[in-house]
Amino acid sequence: MLLCISGFGLSKIVFQFVPLQDFSKPWTDAELYAKYGLSQEEIEFVEGTIRGME
């Protein structure tokens, strides 16, 4: 299920499913896939949908 909410005054309950991420180090795609336990099918979806950044 995809849930999208836009607006001001959002309560913290809206963000209960947002994972915490350590931004003190650079992450590779492979490290993130492993950290969040993505399946090969999910990885292929991400790589086929999101363009890489230069």
All heavy atoms as atom14 arrays in JSON, in Angstrom:
{
  "sequence": "MLLCISGFGLSKIVFQFVPLQDFSKPWTDAELYAKYGLSQEEIEFVEGTIRGME",
  "atom14_mask": [
    [1, 1, 1, 1, 1, 1, 1, 1, 0, 0, 0, 0, 0, 0],
    [1, 1, 1, 1, 1, 1, 1, 1, 0, 0, 0, 0, 0, 0],
    [1, 1, 1, 1, 1, 1, 1, 1, 0, 0, 0, 0, 0, 0],
    [1, 1, 1, 1, 1, 1, 0, 0, 0, 0, 0, 0, 0, 0],
    [1, 1, 1, 1, 1, 1, 1, 1, 0, 0, 0, 0, 0, 0],
    [1, 1, 1, 1, 1, 1, 0, 0, 0, 0, 0, 0, 0, 0],
    [1, 1, 1, 1, 0, 0, 0, 0, 0, 0, 0, 0, 0, 0],
    [1, 1, 1, 1, 1, 1, 1, 1, 1, 1, 1, 0, 0, 0],
    [1, 1, 1, 1, 0, 0, 0, 0, 0, 0, 0, 0, 0, 0],
    [1, 1, 1, 1, 1, 1, 1, 1, 0, 0, 0, 0, 0, 0],
    [1, 1, 1, 1, 1, 1, 0, 0, 0, 0, 0, 0, 0, 0],
    [1, 1, 1, 1, 1, 1, 1, 1, 1, 0, 0, 0, 0, 0],
    [1, 1, 1, 1, 1, 1, 1, 1, 0, 0, 0, 0, 0, 0],
    [1, 1, 1, 1, 1, 1, 1, 0, 0, 0, 0, 0, 0, 0],
    [1, 1, 1, 1, 1, 1, 1, 1, 1, 1, 1, 0, 0, 0],
    [1, 1, 1, 1, 1, 1, 1, 1, 1, 0, 0, 0, 0, 0],
    [1, 1, 1, 1, 1, 1, 1, 1, 1, 1, 1, 0, 0, 0],
    [1, 1, 1, 1, 1, 1, 1, 0, 0, 0, 0, 0, 0, 0],
    [1, 1, 1, 1, 1, 1, 1, 0, 0, 0, 0, 0, 0, 0],
    [1, 1, 1, 1, 1, 1, 1, 1, 0, 0, 0, 0, 0, 0],
    [1, 1, 1, 1, 1, 1, 1, 1, 1, 0, 0, 0, 0, 0],
    [1, 1, 1, 1, 1, 1, 1, 1, 0, 0, 0, 0, 0, 0],
    [1, 1, 1, 1, 1, 1, 1, 1, 1, 1, 1, 0, 0, 0],
    [1, 1, 1, 1, 1, 1, 0, 0, 0, 0, 0, 0, 0, 0],
    [1, 1, 1, 1, 1, 1, 1, 1, 1, 0, 0, 0, 0, 0],
    [1, 1, 1, 1, 1, 1, 1, 0, 0, 0, 0, 0, 0, 0],
    [1, 1, 1, 1, 1, 1, 1, 1, 1, 1, 1, 1, 1, 1],
    [1, 1, 1, 1, 1, 1, 1, 0, 0, 0, 0, 0, 0, 0],
    [1, 1, 1, 1, 1, 1, 1, 1, 0, 0, 0, 0, 0, 0],
    [1, 1, 1, 1, 1, 0, 0, 0, 0, 0, 0, 0, 0, 0],
    [1, 1, 1, 1, 1, 1, 1, 1, 1, 0, 0, 0, 0, 0],
    [1, 1, 1, 1, 1, 1, 1, 1, 0, 0, 0, 0, 0, 0],
    [1, 1, 1, 1, 1, 1, 1, 1, 1, 1, 1, 1, 0, 0],
    [1, 1, 1, 1, 1, 0, 0, 0, 0, 0, 0, 0, 0, 0],
    [1, 1, 1, 1, 1, 1, 1, 1, 1, 0, 0, 0, 0, 0],
    [1, 1, 1, 1, 1, 1, 1, 1, 1, 1, 1, 1, 0, 0],
    [1, 1, 1, 1, 0, 0, 0, 0, 0, 0, 0, 0, 0, 0],
    [1, 1, 1, 1, 1, 1, 1, 1, 0, 0, 0, 0, 0, 0],
    [1, 1, 1, 1, 1, 1, 0, 0, 0, 0, 0, 0, 0, 0],
    [1, 1, 1, 1, 1, 1, 1, 1, 1, 0, 0, 0, 0, 0],
    [1, 1, 1, 1, 1, 1, 1, 1, 1, 0, 0, 0, 0, 0],
    [1, 1, 1, 1, 1, 1, 1, 1, 1, 0, 0, 0, 0, 0],
    [1, 1, 1, 1, 1, 1, 1, 1, 0, 0, 0, 0, 0, 0],
    [1, 1, 1, 1, 1, 1, 1, 1, 1, 0, 0, 0, 0, 0],
    [1, 1, 1, 1, 1, 1, 1, 1, 1, 1, 1, 0, 0, 0],
    [1, 1, 1, 1, 1, 1, 1, 0, 0, 0, 0, 0, 0, 0],
    [1, 1, 1, 1, 1, 1, 1, 1, 1, 0, 0, 0, 0, 0],
    [1, 1, 1, 1, 0, 0, 0, 0, 0, 0, 0, 0, 0, 0],
    [1, 1, 1, 1, 1, 1, 1, 0, 0, 0, 0, 0, 0, 0],
    [1, 1, 1, 1, 1, 1, 1, 1, 0, 0, 0, 0, 0, 0],
    [1, 1, 1, 1, 1, 1, 1, 1, 1, 1, 1, 0, 0, 0],
    [1, 1, 1, 1, 0, 0, 0, 0, 0, 0, 0, 0, 0, 0],
    [1, 1, 1, 1, 1, 1, 1, 1, 0, 0, 0, 0, 0, 0],
    [1, 1, 1, 1, 1, 1, 1, 1, 1, 0, 0, 0, 0, 0]
  ],
  "atom14_positions": [
    [[0.85, -1.17, 0.0], [0.0, 0.0, 0.0], [0.9, 1.24, 0.0], [1.91, 1.28, 0.68], [-0.9, 0.01, 1.23], [-1.64, 1.3, 1.34], [-2.92, 1.52, 2.59], [-2.43, 0.65, 4.0], [0.0, 0.0, 0.0], [0.0, 0.0, 0.0], [0.0, 0.0, 0.0], [0.0, 0.0, 0.0], [0.0, 0.0, 0.0], [0.0, 0.0, 0.0]],
    [[0.52, 2.22, -0.76], [1.25, 3.47, -0.82], [0.39, 4.56, -0.2], [-0.77, 4.71, -0.55], [1.57, 3.83, -2.27], [2.26, 5.15, -2.52], [3.64, 5.15, -1.85], [2.42, 5.38, -4.0], [0.0, 0.0, 0.0], [0.0, 0.0, 0.0], [0.0, 0.0, 0.0], [0.0, 0.0, 0.0], [0.0, 0.0, 0.0], [0.0, 0.0, 0.0]],
    [[0.96, 5.27, 0.74], [0.23, 6.34, 1.42], [0.99, 7.63, 1.24], [2.18, 7.7, 1.5], [0.1, 6.02, 2.91], [-0.62, 7.06, 3.76], [-2.06, 7.24, 3.3], [-0.6, 6.63, 5.2], [0.0, 0.0, 0.0], [0.0, 0.0, 0.0], [0.0, 0.0, 0.0], [0.0, 0.0, 0.0], [0.0, 0.0, 0.0], [0.0, 0.0, 0.0]],
    [[0.32, 8.64, 0.75], [0.95, 9.92, 0.5], [0.11, 11.02, 1.16], [-1.08, 11.09, 0.93], [1.01, 10.15, -1.0], [2.43, 11.04, -1.52], [0.0, 0.0, 0.0], [0.0, 0.0, 0.0], [0.0, 0.0, 0.0], [0.0, 0.0, 0.0], [0.0, 0.0, 0.0], [0.0, 0.0, 0.0], [0.0, 0.0, 0.0], [0.0, 0.0, 0.0]],
    [[0.76, 11.83, 1.98], [0.06, 12.91, 2.67], [0.84, 14.19, 2.43], [2.05, 14.23, 2.56], [-0.06, 12.64, 4.18], [-0.88, 11.39, 4.43], [-0.68, 13.83, 4.89], [-0.95, 10.99, 5.88], [0.0, 0.0, 0.0], [0.0, 0.0, 0.0], [0.0, 0.0, 0.0], [0.0, 0.0, 0.0], [0.0, 0.0, 0.0], [0.0, 0.0, 0.0]],
    [[0.15, 15.23, 2.08], [0.79, 16.51, 1.86], [0.1, 17.56, 2.72], [-1.12, 17.6, 2.77], [0.68, 16.9, 0.39], [1.22, 18.17, 0.19], [0.0, 0.0, 0.0], [0.0, 0.0, 0.0], [0.0, 0.0, 0.0], [0.0, 0.0, 0.0], [0.0, 0.0, 0.0], [0.0, 0.0, 0.0], [0.0, 0.0, 0.0], [0.0, 0.0, 0.0]],
    [[0.87, 18.4, 3.37], [0.26, 19.45, 4.15], [1.11, 19.89, 5.32], [2.14, 19.3, 5.62], [0.0, 0.0, 0.0], [0.0, 0.0, 0.0], [0.0, 0.0, 0.0], [0.0, 0.0, 0.0], [0.0, 0.0, 0.0], [0.0, 0.0, 0.0], [0.0, 0.0, 0.0], [0.0, 0.0, 0.0], [0.0, 0.0, 0.0], [0.0, 0.0, 0.0]],
    [[0.68, 20.92, 5.96], [1.36, 21.45, 7.13], [0.7, 20.91, 8.39], [-0.44, 20.47, 8.37], [1.28, 22.98, 7.13], [2.04, 23.61, 6.0], [1.38, 24.06, 4.88], [3.41, 23.72, 6.05], [2.07, 24.62, 3.84], [4.12, 24.28, 5.02], [3.45, 24.74, 3.9], [0.0, 0.0, 0.0], [0.0, 0.0, 0.0], [0.0, 0.0, 0.0]],
    [[1.4, 20.96, 9.48], [0.83, 20.54, 10.75], [0.64, 19.05, 10.87], [-0.26, 18.59, 11.56], [0.0, 0.0, 0.0], [0.0, 0.0, 0.0], [0.0, 0.0, 0.0], [0.0, 0.0, 0.0], [0.0, 0.0, 0.0], [0.0, 0.0, 0.0], [0.0, 0.0, 0.0], [0.0, 0.0, 0.0], [0.0, 0.0, 0.0], [0.0, 0.0, 0.0]],
    [[1.51, 18.26, 10.2], [1.4, 16.81, 10.31], [1.91, 16.37, 11.67], [2.93, 16.83, 12.14], [2.22, 16.14, 9.21], [1.8, 16.48, 7.78], [2.77, 15.85, 6.79], [0.39, 16.0, 7.51], [0.0, 0.0, 0.0], [0.0, 0.0, 0.0], [0.0, 0.0, 0.0], [0.0, 0.0, 0.0], [0.0, 0.0, 0.0], [0.0, 0.0, 0.0]],
    [[1.2, 15.45, 12.29], [1.63, 14.95, 13.6], [2.69, 13.86, 13.43], [2.87, 13.31, 12.35], [0.43, 14.39, 14.37], [-0.03, 13.21, 13.74], [0.0, 0.0, 0.0], [0.0, 0.0, 0.0], [0.0, 0.0, 0.0], [0.0, 0.0, 0.0], [0.0, 0.0, 0.0], [0.0, 0.0, 0.0], [0.0, 0.0, 0.0], [0.0, 0.0, 0.0]],
    [[3.37, 13.51, 14.5], [4.43, 12.51, 14.43], [3.89, 11.13, 14.07], [4.64, 10.29, 13.6], [5.21, 12.47, 15.73], [4.44, 12.01, 16.94], [5.32, 12.05, 18.16], [4.55, 11.6, 19.38], [5.35, 11.64, 20.59], [0.0, 0.0, 0.0], [0.0, 0.0, 0.0], [0.0, 0.0, 0.0], [0.0, 0.0, 0.0], [0.0, 0.0, 0.0]],
    [[2.62, 10.87, 14.27], [2.05, 9.57, 13.92], [2.16, 9.3, 12.42], [2.27, 8.16, 11.99], [0.59, 9.44, 14.42], [0.09, 8.0, 14.34], [-0.34, 10.34, 13.64], [0.62, 7.11, 15.42], [0.0, 0.0, 0.0], [0.0, 0.0, 0.0], [0.0, 0.0, 0.0], [0.0, 0.0, 0.0], [0.0, 0.0, 0.0], [0.0, 0.0, 0.0]],
    [[2.17, 10.36, 11.62], [2.28, 10.23, 10.16], [3.62, 9.61, 9.78], [3.74, 8.92, 8.78], [2.1, 11.61, 9.49], [2.37, 11.53, 8.0], [0.71, 12.15, 9.75], [0.0, 0.0, 0.0], [0.0, 0.0, 0.0], [0.0, 0.0, 0.0], [0.0, 0.0, 0.0], [0.0, 0.0, 0.0], [0.0, 0.0, 0.0], [0.0, 0.0, 0.0]],
    [[4.63, 9.83, 10.59], [5.98, 9.39, 10.27], [6.4, 8.13, 11.01], [7.58, 7.79, 11.05], [6.97, 10.52, 10.58], [6.7, 11.75, 9.78], [6.01, 12.83, 10.33], [7.1, 11.83, 8.45], [5.74, 13.96, 9.58], [6.84, 12.96, 7.7], [6.16, 14.02, 8.26], [0.0, 0.0, 0.0], [0.0, 0.0, 0.0], [0.0, 0.0, 0.0]],
    [[5.46, 7.37, 11.54], [5.81, 6.2, 12.33], [6.49, 5.1, 11.52], [7.2, 4.27, 12.08], [4.58, 5.65, 13.04], [3.53, 5.06, 12.14], [2.33, 4.58, 12.92], [2.36, 4.44, 14.13], [1.24, 4.35, 12.21], [0.0, 0.0, 0.0], [0.0, 0.0, 0.0], [0.0, 0.0, 0.0], [0.0, 0.0, 0.0], [0.0, 0.0, 0.0]],
    [[6.32, 5.08, 10.19], [6.93, 4.03, 9.38], [8.17, 4.49, 8.63], [8.74, 3.76, 7.85], [5.91, 3.48, 8.38], [4.72, 2.85, 9.06], [3.47, 3.41, 8.94], [4.87, 1.71, 9.83], [2.37, 2.84, 9.57], [3.78, 1.13, 10.47], [2.53, 1.7, 10.34], [0.0, 0.0, 0.0], [0.0, 0.0, 0.0], [0.0, 0.0, 0.0]],
    [[8.63, 5.71, 8.87], [9.84, 6.23, 8.22], [11.05, 5.69, 9.0], [11.19, 5.94, 10.19], [9.85, 7.77, 8.21], [11.15, 8.29, 7.62], [8.65, 8.3, 7.43], [0.0, 0.0, 0.0], [0.0, 0.0, 0.0], [0.0, 0.0, 0.0], [0.0, 0.0, 0.0], [0.0, 0.0, 0.0], [0.0, 0.0, 0.0], [0.0, 0.0, 0.0]],
    [[11.93, 4.93, 8.31], [13.07, 4.36, 9.04], [14.12, 5.42, 9.39], [14.26, 6.42, 8.7], [13.66, 3.36, 8.04], [13.25, 3.89, 6.7], [11.92, 4.57, 6.91], [0.0, 0.0, 0.0], [0.0, 0.0, 0.0], [0.0, 0.0, 0.0], [0.0, 0.0, 0.0], [0.0, 0.0, 0.0], [0.0, 0.0, 0.0], [0.0, 0.0, 0.0]],
    [[14.83, 5.18, 10.48], [15.94, 6.05, 10.85], [17.14, 5.69, 9.99], [17.39, 4.52, 9.72], [16.29, 5.87, 12.32], [15.22, 6.28, 13.32], [15.68, 5.97, 14.73], [14.9, 7.76, 13.19], [0.0, 0.0, 0.0], [0.0, 0.0, 0.0], [0.0, 0.0, 0.0], [0.0, 0.0, 0.0], [0.0, 0.0, 0.0], [0.0, 0.0, 0.0]],
    [[17.88, 6.69, 9.55], [19.03, 6.45, 8.68], [20.22, 7.24, 9.21], [20.09, 8.41, 9.54], [18.69, 6.89, 7.25], [19.79, 6.64, 6.25], [20.08, 5.17, 6.06], [19.18, 4.36, 5.94], [21.34, 4.82, 6.06], [0.0, 0.0, 0.0], [0.0, 0.0, 0.0], [0.0, 0.0, 0.0], [0.0, 0.0, 0.0], [0.0, 0.0, 0.0]],
    [[21.37, 6.59, 9.26], [22.62, 7.23, 9.68], [23.21, 7.96, 8.48], [23.67, 7.34, 7.53], [23.58, 6.17, 10.19], [24.95, 6.73, 10.56], [25.11, 7.97, 10.61], [25.86, 5.92, 10.81], [0.0, 0.0, 0.0], [0.0, 0.0, 0.0], [0.0, 0.0, 0.0], [0.0, 0.0, 0.0], [0.0, 0.0, 0.0], [0.0, 0.0, 0.0]],
    [[23.19, 9.28, 8.5], [23.7, 10.07, 7.38], [25.13, 10.56, 7.63], [25.62, 11.43, 6.93], [22.79, 11.26, 7.09], [21.47, 10.84, 6.51], [20.32, 10.84, 7.29], [21.38, 10.44, 5.2], [19.11, 10.45, 6.76], [20.17, 10.04, 4.65], [19.03, 10.04, 5.44], [0.0, 0.0, 0.0], [0.0, 0.0, 0.0], [0.0, 0.0, 0.0]],
    [[25.81, 9.98, 8.62], [27.19, 10.37, 8.9], [28.18, 9.69, 7.96], [29.36, 9.98, 8.0], [27.55, 10.06, 10.36], [27.58, 8.65, 10.56], [0.0, 0.0, 0.0], [0.0, 0.0, 0.0], [0.0, 0.0, 0.0], [0.0, 0.0, 0.0], [0.0, 0.0, 0.0], [0.0, 0.0, 0.0], [0.0, 0.0, 0.0], [0.0, 0.0, 0.0]],
    [[27.7, 8.78, 7.13], [28.56, 8.09, 6.16], [27.84, 7.98, 4.83], [26.61, 7.98, 4.78], [28.93, 6.7, 6.66], [27.79, 5.71, 6.64], [28.26, 4.3, 6.98], [27.53, 3.3, 6.12], [28.33, 2.45, 5.33], [0.0, 0.0, 0.0], [0.0, 0.0, 0.0], [0.0, 0.0, 0.0], [0.0, 0.0, 0.0], [0.0, 0.0, 0.0]],
    [[28.6, 7.88, 3.76], [27.96, 7.66, 2.45], [27.51, 6.2, 2.33], [28.19, 5.3, 2.82], [29.06, 7.98, 1.45], [30.34, 7.82, 2.19], [30.04, 8.08, 3.64], [0.0, 0.0, 0.0], [0.0, 0.0, 0.0], [0.0, 0.0, 0.0], [0.0, 0.0, 0.0], [0.0, 0.0, 0.0], [0.0, 0.0, 0.0], [0.0, 0.0, 0.0]],
    [[26.37, 5.97, 1.71], [25.82, 4.63, 1.55], [25.82, 4.26, 0.07], [25.47, 5.07, -0.77], [24.39, 4.57, 2.08], [24.27, 4.68, 3.55], [24.24, 5.82, 4.29], [24.18, 3.61, 4.49], [24.13, 5.54, 5.62], [24.09, 4.19, 5.77], [24.17, 2.24, 4.36], [23.98, 3.41, 6.93], [24.06, 1.47, 5.51], [23.97, 2.06, 6.77]],
    [[26.15, 3.01, -0.23], [26.02, 2.51, -1.6], [24.63, 1.9, -1.72], [23.98, 1.56, -0.72], [27.07, 1.43, -1.91], [26.81, 0.28, -1.09], [28.48, 1.95, -1.69], [0.0, 0.0, 0.0], [0.0, 0.0, 0.0], [0.0, 0.0, 0.0], [0.0, 0.0, 0.0], [0.0, 0.0, 0.0], [0.0, 0.0, 0.0], [0.0, 0.0, 0.0]],
    [[24.2, 1.74, -2.96], [22.9, 1.09, -3.18], [22.9, -0.3, -2.57], [21.94, -0.7, -1.9], [22.59, 1.01, -4.67], [22.27, 2.35, -5.28], [22.0, 3.31, -4.53], [22.28, 2.45, -6.53], [0.0, 0.0, 0.0], [0.0, 0.0, 0.0], [0.0, 0.0, 0.0], [0.0, 0.0, 0.0], [0.0, 0.0, 0.0], [0.0, 0.0, 0.0]],
    [[23.99, -1.06, -2.78], [24.07, -2.43, -2.26], [23.95, -2.47, -0.74], [23.28, -3.35, -0.19], [25.37, -3.08, -2.71], [0.0, 0.0, 0.0], [0.0, 0.0, 0.0], [0.0, 0.0, 0.0], [0.0, 0.0, 0.0], [0.0, 0.0, 0.0], [0.0, 0.0, 0.0], [0.0, 0.0, 0.0], [0.0, 0.0, 0.0], [0.0, 0.0, 0.0]],
    [[24.58, -1.52, -0.05], [24.48, -1.47, 1.41], [23.05, -1.18, 1.86], [22.55, -1.78, 2.83], [25.41, -0.4, 1.97], [26.88, -0.73, 1.87], [27.77, 0.42, 2.28], [27.44, 1.59, 2.0], [28.81, 0.15, 2.9], [0.0, 0.0, 0.0], [0.0, 0.0, 0.0], [0.0, 0.0, 0.0], [0.0, 0.0, 0.0], [0.0, 0.0, 0.0]],
    [[22.38, -0.27, 1.17], [21.0, 0.05, 1.53], [20.06, -1.12, 1.24], [19.17, -1.42, 2.03], [20.54, 1.31, 0.78], [21.2, 2.6, 1.25], [20.88, 3.74, 0.29], [20.77, 2.95, 2.65], [0.0, 0.0, 0.0], [0.0, 0.0, 0.0], [0.0, 0.0, 0.0], [0.0, 0.0, 0.0], [0.0, 0.0, 0.0], [0.0, 0.0, 0.0]],
    [[20.27, -1.79, 0.11], [19.45, -2.97, -0.21], [19.58, -4.02, 0.89], [18.6, -4.61, 1.32], [19.85, -3.57, -1.55], [19.65, -2.67, -2.75], [20.43, -2.84, -3.89], [18.7, -1.66, -2.77], [20.26, -2.04, -5.01], [18.53, -0.85, -3.87], [19.3, -1.04, -5.0], [19.13, -0.25, -6.1], [0.0, 0.0, 0.0], [0.0, 0.0, 0.0]],
    [[20.82, -4.24, 1.35], [21.06, -5.23, 2.4], [20.47, -4.78, 3.74], [19.84, -5.57, 4.44], [22.56, -5.49, 2.55], [0.0, 0.0, 0.0], [0.0, 0.0, 0.0], [0.0, 0.0, 0.0], [0.0, 0.0, 0.0], [0.0, 0.0, 0.0], [0.0, 0.0, 0.0], [0.0, 0.0, 0.0], [0.0, 0.0, 0.0], [0.0, 0.0, 0.0]],
    [[20.66, -3.5, 4.07], [20.16, -2.99, 5.35], [18.65, -3.14, 5.47], [18.12, -3.5, 6.52], [20.53, -1.51, 5.51], [19.99, -0.91, 6.8], [20.37, 0.52, 7.01], [19.77, 1.03, 8.32], [20.09, 2.4, 8.6], [0.0, 0.0, 0.0], [0.0, 0.0, 0.0], [0.0, 0.0, 0.0], [0.0, 0.0, 0.0], [0.0, 0.0, 0.0]],
    [[17.94, -2.87, 4.37], [16.48, -2.91, 4.41], [15.91, -4.23, 3.89], [14.69, -4.37, 3.77], [15.9, -1.71, 3.67], [16.22, -0.42, 4.4], [17.17, 0.47, 3.91], [15.63, -0.13, 5.61], [17.5, 1.63, 4.6], [15.95, 1.02, 6.32], [16.88, 1.89, 5.8], [17.2, 3.03, 6.5], [0.0, 0.0, 0.0], [0.0, 0.0, 0.0]],
    [[16.78, -5.2, 3.61], [16.32, -6.54, 3.25], [15.5, -6.62, 1.98], [14.53, -7.39, 1.94], [0.0, 0.0, 0.0], [0.0, 0.0, 0.0], [0.0, 0.0, 0.0], [0.0, 0.0, 0.0], [0.0, 0.0, 0.0], [0.0, 0.0, 0.0], [0.0, 0.0, 0.0], [0.0, 0.0, 0.0], [0.0, 0.0, 0.0], [0.0, 0.0, 0.0]],
    [[15.87, -5.87, 0.96], [15.13, -5.9, -0.29], [15.38, -7.2, -1.04], [16.51, -7.71, -1.07], [15.52, -4.72, -1.2], [14.72, -3.43, -1.0], [14.91, -2.85, 0.36], [15.06, -2.44, -2.08], [0.0, 0.0, 0.0], [0.0, 0.0, 0.0], [0.0, 0.0, 0.0], [0.0, 0.0, 0.0], [0.0, 0.0, 0.0], [0.0, 0.0, 0.0]],
    [[14.33, -7.73, -1.63], [14.45, -8.93, -2.46], [15.0, -8.53, -3.83], [15.03, -7.34, -4.18], [13.08, -9.58, -2.64], [12.25, -8.75, -3.44], [0.0, 0.0, 0.0], [0.0, 0.0, 0.0], [0.0, 0.0, 0.0], [0.0, 0.0, 0.0], [0.0, 0.0, 0.0], [0.0, 0.0, 0.0], [0.0, 0.0, 0.0], [0.0, 0.0, 0.0]],
    [[15.42, -9.51, -4.62], [15.93, -9.22, -5.96], [14.86, -8.53, -6.81], [15.15, -7.62, -7.56], [16.43, -10.5, -6.65], [17.12, -10.24, -7.96], [18.35, -9.34, -7.82], [19.11, -9.47, -6.87], [18.53, -8.43, -8.75], [0.0, 0.0, 0.0], [0.0, 0.0, 0.0], [0.0, 0.0, 0.0], [0.0, 0.0, 0.0], [0.0, 0.0, 0.0]],
    [[13.62, -8.96, -6.66], [12.51, -8.34, -7.39], [12.35, -6.87, -7.01], [12.13, -6.01, -7.87], [11.21, -9.11, -7.1], [10.02, -8.58, -7.85], [8.75, -9.36, -7.55], [8.81, -10.4, -6.85], [7.69, -8.91, -7.99], [0.0, 0.0, 0.0], [0.0, 0.0, 0.0], [0.0, 0.0, 0.0], [0.0, 0.0, 0.0], [0.0, 0.0, 0.0]],
    [[12.46, -6.56, -5.72], [12.35, -5.18, -5.26], [13.52, -4.34, -5.76], [13.34, -3.18, -6.16], [12.27, -5.14, -3.73], [10.97, -5.71, -3.19], [11.0, -5.95, -1.69], [12.05, -6.35, -1.16], [9.95, -5.75, -1.06], [0.0, 0.0, 0.0], [0.0, 0.0, 0.0], [0.0, 0.0, 0.0], [0.0, 0.0, 0.0], [0.0, 0.0, 0.0]],
    [[14.72, -4.92, -5.75], [15.9, -4.21, -6.25], [15.74, -3.88, -7.73], [16.02, -2.77, -8.17], [17.18, -5.04, -6.0], [17.46, -5.13, -4.5], [18.37, -4.45, -6.75], [18.54, -6.13, -4.13], [0.0, 0.0, 0.0], [0.0, 0.0, 0.0], [0.0, 0.0, 0.0], [0.0, 0.0, 0.0], [0.0, 0.0, 0.0], [0.0, 0.0, 0.0]],
    [[15.27, -4.85, -8.5], [15.05, -4.62, -9.93], [14.0, -3.53, -10.16], [14.13, -2.72, -11.08], [14.65, -5.92, -10.61], [15.79, -6.91, -10.69], [15.37, -8.3, -11.13], [14.18, -8.5, -11.47], [16.23, -9.2, -11.14], [0.0, 0.0, 0.0], [0.0, 0.0, 0.0], [0.0, 0.0, 0.0], [0.0, 0.0, 0.0], [0.0, 0.0, 0.0]],
    [[12.97, -3.5, -9.33], [11.95, -2.46, -9.44], [12.56, -1.09, -9.18], [12.34, -0.14, -9.94], [10.8, -2.72, -8.46], [9.78, -1.63, -8.46], [8.82, -1.54, -9.47], [9.77, -0.67, -7.46], [7.89, -0.52, -9.47], [8.83, 0.37, -7.46], [7.89, 0.43, -8.47], [0.0, 0.0, 0.0], [0.0, 0.0, 0.0], [0.0, 0.0, 0.0]],
    [[13.34, -0.97, -8.11], [13.98, 0.31, -7.76], [14.91, 0.75, -8.89], [14.86, 1.89, -9.35], [14.76, 0.2, -6.43], [15.64, 1.41, -6.21], [13.8, 0.01, -5.27], [0.0, 0.0, 0.0], [0.0, 0.0, 0.0], [0.0, 0.0, 0.0], [0.0, 0.0, 0.0], [0.0, 0.0, 0.0], [0.0, 0.0, 0.0], [0.0, 0.0, 0.0]],
    [[15.76, -0.15, -9.35], [16.73, 0.2, -10.38], [16.07, 0.5, -11.73], [16.6, 1.27, -12.52], [17.78, -0.89, -10.5], [18.65, -0.95, -9.26], [19.74, -2.0, -9.31], [19.77, -2.81, -10.26], [20.57, -2.01, -8.38], [0.0, 0.0, 0.0], [0.0, 0.0, 0.0], [0.0, 0.0, 0.0], [0.0, 0.0, 0.0], [0.0, 0.0, 0.0]],
    [[14.91, -0.1, -11.98], [14.19, 0.15, -13.22], [13.33, 1.39, -13.17], [12.88, 1.9, -14.2], [0.0, 0.0, 0.0], [0.0, 0.0, 0.0], [0.0, 0.0, 0.0], [0.0, 0.0, 0.0], [0.0, 0.0, 0.0], [0.0, 0.0, 0.0], [0.0, 0.0, 0.0], [0.0, 0.0, 0.0], [0.0, 0.0, 0.0], [0.0, 0.0, 0.0]],
    [[13.06, 1.9, -11.98], [12.15, 3.04, -11.81], [12.89, 4.35, -11.52], [12.48, 5.4, -11.98], [11.18, 2.75, -10.62], [10.52, 1.52, -10.86], [10.17, 3.86, -10.47], [0.0, 0.0, 0.0], [0.0, 0.0, 0.0], [0.0, 0.0, 0.0], [0.0, 0.0, 0.0], [0.0, 0.0, 0.0], [0.0, 0.0, 0.0], [0.0, 0.0, 0.0]],
    [[13.98, 4.28, -10.75], [14.67, 5.49, -10.31], [15.96, 5.66, -11.09], [16.79, 4.75, -11.14], [14.96, 5.41, -8.79], [13.64, 5.29, -8.04], [15.76, 6.62, -8.34], [13.78, 5.05, -6.56], [0.0, 0.0, 0.0], [0.0, 0.0, 0.0], [0.0, 0.0, 0.0], [0.0, 0.0, 0.0], [0.0, 0.0, 0.0], [0.0, 0.0, 0.0]],
    [[16.11, 6.81, -11.7], [17.34, 7.11, -12.45], [18.49, 7.37, -11.49], [18.31, 7.97, -10.44], [17.15, 8.34, -13.34], [16.21, 8.11, -14.5], [16.14, 9.34, -15.39], [15.45, 10.39, -14.65], [15.66, 11.68, -14.83], [16.53, 12.1, -15.7], [14.99, 12.57, -14.12], [0.0, 0.0, 0.0], [0.0, 0.0, 0.0], [0.0, 0.0, 0.0]],
    [[19.68, 6.95, -11.89], [20.88, 7.19, -11.1], [21.28, 8.64, -11.12], [20.94, 9.37, -12.04], [0.0, 0.0, 0.0], [0.0, 0.0, 0.0], [0.0, 0.0, 0.0], [0.0, 0.0, 0.0], [0.0, 0.0, 0.0], [0.0, 0.0, 0.0], [0.0, 0.0, 0.0], [0.0, 0.0, 0.0], [0.0, 0.0, 0.0], [0.0, 0.0, 0.0]],
    [[21.98, 9.06, -10.08], [22.47, 10.44, -9.99], [23.94, 10.45, -10.39], [24.69, 9.56, -10.03], [22.3, 10.97, -8.56], [20.85, 11.07, -8.16], [20.64, 11.6, -6.44], [21.41, 13.19, -6.47], [0.0, 0.0, 0.0], [0.0, 0.0, 0.0], [0.0, 0.0, 0.0], [0.0, 0.0, 0.0], [0.0, 0.0, 0.0], [0.0, 0.0, 0.0]],
    [[24.31, 11.45, -11.1], [25.7, 11.59, -11.54], [26.54, 12.26, -10.47], [26.13, 13.09, -9.77], [25.78, 12.44, -12.81], [24.99, 11.81, -13.95], [25.58, 10.53, -14.48], [26.83, 10.39, -14.52], [24.81, 9.63, -14.84], [0.0, 0.0, 0.0], [0.0, 0.0, 0.0], [0.0, 0.0, 0.0], [0.0, 0.0, 0.0], [0.0, 0.0, 0.0]]
  ]
}
